[in-house]
Amino acid sequence: YKGKELGDMLRECDIYISASRYDSCPMHILEGISCGLPILYLDHSGGVKDICEIGDKIGESFTSLEECIEKIQTIKTNYQTYYNNIVKNIDRYNSNQCYSNFAKLFLSLK
């Protein structure tokens, strides 16, 4: 899937689950968020954790299968809060803005 077809498919889902590790720029997470999906993600270093822990809570992390199952229930119970936080802060998850901010940060390091 790609483009509109991917977006249409994602919007049929309730939660976006990622077990990505060490992914520095996880576009799949931004695609899930752009479709209004709360994120359930592996608590590991990398961009997924960084993106999901900016400001208001948009999902939950997990470290084991048992915890993953528990966190699905947590998201189900608090679904509207996660969704509202995504909608309220959707500009934070714009990939063009992410790239621009990264470039500015990178250039400021010289």
Secondary structure, 3 states (H helix, E strand, C coil): CCHHHHHHHHCCCCCEEECCCCCCCCHHHHHHHHCCCCEEEECCCCHHHHHHCCCCCCEEEECCHHHHHHHHHHHHHCHHHHHHHHHHCHHHHCHHHHHHHHHHHHHHCC
